[in-house]
Amino acid sequence: MQIRRIALAVFACLSLSHPALAGKLRPHIIVVGQQLVRVPDATAKFGCELASFDVQAGLHCYGPAAIRAAYGVQPLLDAGFTGTGQTIVIIEAFGSPTLEADLALFDAVFELPPPPAVTQIHMPGSQPFDFNDDNQLGWAFETSLDVQWAHAIAPGARIVVVAAVDNEDTNILAAQNFAIDNHLGRIMSESFGESEIDMSSQTLKANEKSYQRARNAKISVLASAGDDGATNPGPDGNEKPFRNVSYPASSPNVTGVGGTHLFFGTAGHADPNGAYINEVVWNEEASGAGATGGGVSVLFREPGYQHSALKDGARATLNGFRGVPDVGYNAAVNGGVVVATSFLGGPAFFLVGGTSAGAPQWAGIVALANQMGRRPLGFLNPRLYHLGKAGLLRGETHDITAGNNSFAGVTGFSAAPGWDATTGWGTPKTGLVELLLSLGDDEDDDSQN
């Protein structure tokens, strides 16, 4: 079973392929294989940061300034909440051979301070990086994306990458357990997944035990919801012809991050000095890219935090099972983020999309919250759903109400006011952090109904 796949836009000139093999995870990332062009501008560093929203005119992109403004991060940074004292743990496979140099390049271009520390731990049995292996190159892209964009949101946080030997389910789990056992940090980001129905019951049981341990240790786990809309590829690499959701985002002990298509700028084009315009459900199937994962689990019963909070329409959609995702974040390709790399032969910048971008950035937001509250938030979902039930999220999130995640002939789910199975409760605004902190600690509200 292959979960962590790198999906490439058909208009890309970079060719990375990932054969579908049983027992492996796929990164939820889409890389456009065309190097970005620098521009001499005070805020925008690349031409795509100022490009038209019209896909026929090319692709637009976002750097840290636009994303921070869109999601209310900049006011928190200005107030001194940068993630200082926090550690973001990022679980990867293989890791990146140029991690530190790429982050330094990213920071230099976007004028960001270096993190207090960035550490890459390779699990026992790891082999030297193979630059001729497309699978490893795909994971190197994933690692670059996760580290750079977690840092862009929480520049004062330490970052620890735990690189599994490979992307086998059991080895990824070993890396995850290593992070938990060694108390590496209270925030964990995982930008990968596979169809939950392709995982063995033994693997699921072992993973759920691990996530429950993370929950007990007050570790916030963020997982991307996938890039194949309401379905996922099977072991043969082909999309399943029916609805199914990606694991670990479907775990009731994880906060699943769905994808949006963000429009930030002015007068029909991107502009880091512009303003938030709107968002819709991320679905770029028509352009040859992907769409946000999301839907209803067939394995996990509806957790108590969803049962008590969701209204009749959403409850009917769930039909007694876990709904995914819990929150959203920008994941578009035409509107992706800039990532620096040098493992392909020299310094280069690429436009990257996919729900992989959301998990590490939400991890960064949690780092800001943990610093502000002087305590770990831990598992986010009981807080989110309690606030949603009370109607308090309406002013502190961007509620996505347009679009759907139908994909590859599979009818998906549509956005709606409040929670929905495409972008959850929506994307963050500045006040969400204080709102999350206004509640007491997670009381383990996970009763089944």
C-alpha positions, -999 to 999 in steps of 0.1 A, spaced: 0 0 0 15 33 -11 5 64 9 30 91 6 31 101 -30 44 132 -46 19 144 -72 32 166 -100 12 190 -120 9 179 -157 23 213 -168 55 206 -148 88 199 -165 102 181 -134 96 144 -136 93 125 -103 74 92 -102 63 70 -73 54 34 -80 24 22 -60 38 -4 -36 21 -20 -7 28 -7 28 41 28 19 30 63 26 28 92 1 37 129 6 7 151 -1 26 176 -22 25 189 -58 56 204 -72 56 225 -103 89 217 -120 96 252 -134 121 273 -115 107 306 -103 121 339 -115 133 365 -90 122 401 -93 136 433 -77 107 443 -54 107 455 -18 82 428 -7 77 404 -36 108 383 -43 94 364 -73 73 374 -103 46 349 -95 39 368 -63 25 396 -84 9 374 -112 -27 374 -123 -52 351 -107 -61 339 -143 -45 305 -148 -44 312 -186 -19 340 -178 4 317 -158 6 307 -121 6 330 -91 23 322 -59 27 334 -23 56 341 0 56 344 38 44 380 38 11 372 20 4 340 39 11 357 72 -13 385 63 -40 362 50 -42 341 81 -36 368 108 -2 356 117 17 389 113 -1 407 142 9 378 165 45 380 153 45 418 158 33 412 194 63 390 201 47 356 197 71 339 173 70 303 188 100 310 211 105 281 235 85 257 213 97 227 192 79 216 161 86 179 152 82 170 116 79 133 106 94 125 72 109 96 52 145 98 41 148 135 50 168 160 29 205 160 22 205 198 19 180 207 47 200 233 65 214 250 34 179 252 18 164 267 49 192 293 50 186 301 13 148 305 20 155 327 50 180 349 31 156 356 2 126 362 24 146 381 50 136 357 79 158 351 109 172 316 113 155 293 137 170 288 172 179 253 160 171 229 132 179 193 137 176 163 114 175 129 131 180 99 108 165 67 122 189 37 127 194 17 95 191 48 72 212 47 41 230 75 23 207 96 2 203 84 -34 200 113 -58 188 90 -85 158 78 -66 126 97 -75 109 85 -43 137 100 -22 137 132 -42 100 136 -37 105 132 1 133 158 0 109 182 -16 84 174 12 110 179 39 120 213 24 84 225 22 75 214 57 106 229 74 106 262 55 69 269 60 67 258 96 96 282 102 79 310 81 49 309 105 68 303 137 103 318 132 112 315 169 105 278 172 130 250 171 125 224 144 133 187 146 130 165 116 127 128 123 135 110 91 124 74 88 145 48 70 120 49 42 83 54 36 71 20 47 42 22 72 61 5 99 92 27 95 72 59 96 55 47 127 89 39 142 100 75 136 68 88 151 72 67 182 108 78 185 97 114 186 70 106 213 93 84 234 121 110 234 98 139 242 112 159 212 84 184 211 47 191 219 38 198 182 39 172 154 34 177 117 27 149 93 22 157 56 14 123 43 -13 96 41 -29 67 23 -64 54 20 -75 42 54 -91 11 38 -57 0 24 -41 -2 58 -40 -35 77 -59 -37 110 -26 -43 128 -10 -12 113 -40 9 122 -41 -4 157 -4 3 162 -8 38 148 -38 46 170 -20 35 201 8 59 191 -15 88 185 -33 81 218 1 83 235 8 116 218 -26 129 230 -19 118 265 15 136 263 -2 169 252 12 167 218 -8 184 190 -7 163 159 -15 179 125 -20 157 94 -27 167 58 -60 154 43 -47 144 9 -46 157 -27 -70 133 -44 -103 148 -35 -129 125 -21 -110 95 -31 -74 81 -29 -52 59 -51 -51 22 -43 -20 -1 -43 -21 -1 -81 -17 37 -82 -51 42 -97 -78 63 -80 -104 42 -62 -139 46 -79 -156 55 -47 -153 78 -17 -126 71 9 -105 92 32 -68 94 39 -52 82 71 -37 95 94 -59 126 89 -90 104 95 -77 93 130 -100 106 157 -68 115 177 -54 138 149 -63 172 136 -69 168 98 -60 197 76 -79 202 44 -71 224 14 -84 257 2 -77 279 -28 -66 313 -14 -70 346 -33 -48 373 -17 -38 405 -35 -55 432 -53 -73 441 -86 -72 405 -100 -37 396 -92 -15 384 -63 3 411 -43 20 406 -9 10 441 0 -26 434 -9 -54 420 12 -74 388 18 -100 385 -9 -116 351 -4 -111 313 -4 -129 283 -20 -124 246 -17 -92 236 -34 -101 217 -65 -78 221 -95 -86 188 -113 -94 208 -144 -59 221 -145 -43 187 -141 -35 192 -104 -53 179 -74 -81 186 -49 -84 185 -12 -91 153 6 -121 151 29 -151 129 36 -162 103 61 -143 75 76 -156 40 73 -134 27 101 -137 52 129 -169 60 147 -180 96 152 -159 110 181 -177 127 210 -164 161 200 -180 159 166 -212 143 178 -219 170 204 -210 200 181 -222 194 146 -257 203 134 -282 180 118 -270 184 82 -234 176 90 -244 148 114 -264 133 86 -234 134 64 -213 116 90 -239 89 97 -222 80 129 -186 80 116 -156 103 119 -157 133 95 -125 148 79 -109 174 79 -111 195 110 -96 227 96 -84 241 63 -54 260 48 -42 271 14 -32 241 -8 -36 254 -43 -10 249 -71 -21 281 -89 -16 300 -57 10 278 -41 40 287 -19 76 291 -28 101 265 -17 139 266 -19 160 236 -28 195 227 -39 195 189 -40 188 189 -78 222 204 -86 221 240 -74 201 266 -56 165 269 -71 130 279 -61 98 260 -70 61 266 -66 46 239 -44 10 231 -36 -10 203 -20 -24 198 15 12 191 27 16 229 30 -12 232 56 0 207 83 33 224 90 18 259 89 -9 249 113 19 234 135 35 269 134 2 285 145 1 260 174 36 270 184 25 307 186 -4 296 207 17 275 231 41 304 236 12 328 242 -5 305 267 27 292 283 14 257 281 8 231 253 -26 231 238 -24 194 231 -51 178 210 -69 206 193 -102 190 182 -122 191 215 -114 228 217 -122 235 180 -155 217 181 -165 232 214 -159 267 200 -177 258 168 -207 245 187 -209 278 206 -207 298 174 -175 314 185 -154 304 154 -175 326 131 -155 357 136 -121 341 141 -119 318 111 -125 322 73 -155 299 68 -152 284 34 -187 280 18 -180 275 -19 -166 246 -39 -164 208 -36 -138 180 -37 -153 158 -64 -124 142 -82 -116 115 -108 -153 108 -114 -160 104 -77 -187 127 -64 -173 145 -33 -185 168 -6 -195 204 -8 -185 234 13 -212 248 36 -215 273 65 -198 260 96 -181 226 96 -180 206 63 -161 176 49 -138 197 27 -122 224 48 -135 216 83 -141 248 104 -121 268 79 -88 287 79 -74 308 108 -76 345 117 -56 364 143 -81 360 171 -83 322 169 -52 317 189 -65 335 220 -99 318 215 -83 284 216 -64 294 248 -96 306 264 -107 270 271 -94 246 297 -72 217 289 -85 188 268 -107 167 290 -105 137 267 -140 141 254 -140 111 230 -171 92 239 -187 73 211 -224 79 203 
